[in-house]
């Protein structure tokens, strides 16, 4: 037989008053055996899993970051905590676009 505990305070020291009635000496609650059986059943818990976030950068966004490096830098700082792979890719392509743009400008300035 399972240990009978008070459903109100959880005390294991209960006094049997009748065949099916018990009373807690600590909180004074009277209860039946059925009350304790129902309260001692484990409650089902639902585990909610977070939604999977797509962390793969697309070609369009990488191209945008290459052509407009400022967009890539902004996207890096916005996405770095929630989508680290995308953020790293955006930063990479923004740096490549910035470097090539800088190189072409230097070459164009020297050529004139």
C-alpha positions in Angstrom: 0.0 0.0 0.0 1.2 3.5 -0.8 2.2 5.9 1.9 -0.7 8.2 2.6 0.1 11.9 2.6 -2.0 14.9 3.3 -3.1 16.4 -0.1 -3.0 19.9 1.4 0.4 20.1 3.2 2.0 16.8 2.1 2.6 15.6 5.7 3.1 11.8 5.9 1.9 11.8 9.6 -1.9 11.5 9.1 -4.4 9.9 11.5 -7.0 7.4 10.3 -10.4 8.6 11.5 -12.6 6.1 9.7 -12.2 3.2 7.2 -11.7 5.7 4.4 -11.3 9.0 6.2 -8.0 10.5 7.4 -7.1 13.8 9.1 -3.9 15.7 9.1 -2.7 16.8 12.6 -0.7 19.7 11.2 -3.2 21.5 9.0 -6.4 19.9 10.2 -7.6 18.8 6.8 -9.9 15.8 6.6 -9.7 13.8 3.4 -10.5 10.3 2.0 -8.1 7.8 0.6 -9.3 8.5 -3.0 -8.2 12.1 -2.6 -4.6 11.0 -1.9 -4.5 8.5 -4.7 -5.6 11.1 -7.2 -3.2 13.7 -5.9 -0.2 11.3 -5.9 -0.5 10.3 -9.6 2.3 11.9 -11.6 1.2 14.7 -13.8 2.1 14.5 -17.5 4.4 17.2 -18.6 4.6 18.4 -22.2 8.0 19.2 -23.6 7.9 21.9 -26.2 10.7 21.8 -28.6 11.7 25.0 -30.2 11.1 25.4 -33.9 14.1 24.6 -36.1 15.6 27.8 -37.6 17.1 27.5 -41.1 20.7 28.7 -40.6 21.8 28.3 -44.2 22.5 31.5 -46.1 21.0 31.8 -49.5 22.8 32.9 -52.7 20.6 36.0 -53.1 21.5 37.3 -49.6 25.2 36.5 -50.1 25.2 38.3 -53.4 23.4 41.3 -51.8 26.1 41.4 -49.1 28.8 41.2 -51.8 27.3 44.1 -53.8 26.3 46.2 -50.8 28.8 45.5 -48.0 27.0 47.8 -45.6 24.0 45.5 -45.7 26.2 42.6 -44.9 27.8 44.3 -41.9 24.3 45.2 -40.6 22.9 41.7 -41.1 25.9 40.2 -39.3 25.2 42.2 -36.2 21.5 41.6 -36.4 21.7 37.8 -37.0 24.9 36.8 -35.1 23.1 35.4 -32.0 20.1 33.6 -33.6 21.7 32.5 -36.9 25.5 32.3 -36.5 26.2 30.5 -39.8 24.2 33.0 -41.8 25.8 35.9 -40.0 29.3 34.6 -40.7 28.5 34.1 -44.3 27.0 37.6 -44.6 30.1 39.1 -43.0 32.5 37.0 -45.2 30.8 38.2 -48.4 30.6 41.8 -47.2 34.3 41.8 -46.5 35.1 40.3 -49.9 32.9 42.9 -51.6 34.4 45.7 -49.6 37.9 44.5 -50.4 37.3 44.1 -54.1 35.5 47.5 -54.3 38.5 49.1 -52.5 41.0 47.4 -54.8 39.1 48.5 -58.0 38.9 52.1 -56.7 42.6 52.2 -56.0 43.4 50.7 -59.5 41.0 53.2 -61.1 42.6 56.1 -59.3 46.2 55.0 -60.3 45.2 54.5 -63.9 43.9 58.0 -64.4 
